[in-house]
């Protein structure tokens, strides 16, 4: 998913709000449904691809049929600053 727009807004206490916008054709080329499981997988893959160690929660997903986009929002937390081991780190996903 190289055609993804990302935005981060700093919140309080070491958190950021991550917003990922992707075209519906790219999204549905990989996922079948617009649901929290697919959104979680998308955010996990995004974080792994960017070697980002954030924990995430408060996920929301929205499909805008008029704009042909899928938007995923998640809160990223860096407060505990623990590094994760990603199995696919360094490999193309």
Number of C-alpha atoms within 10 A of each C-alpha: 14 6 10 14 12 14 11 15 11 12 12 8 9 12 18 19 19 18 20 20 19 21 19 18 12 15 22 13 10 11 16 9 12 17 13 14 12 17 23 18 12 18 19 17 15 17 17 22 16 11 15 15 17 21 19 20 13 9 18 15 20 15 18 12 9 6 9 12 18 22 21 23 22 21 20 24 19 16 11 9 11 10 12 12 10 14 8 11 12 11 8 7 10
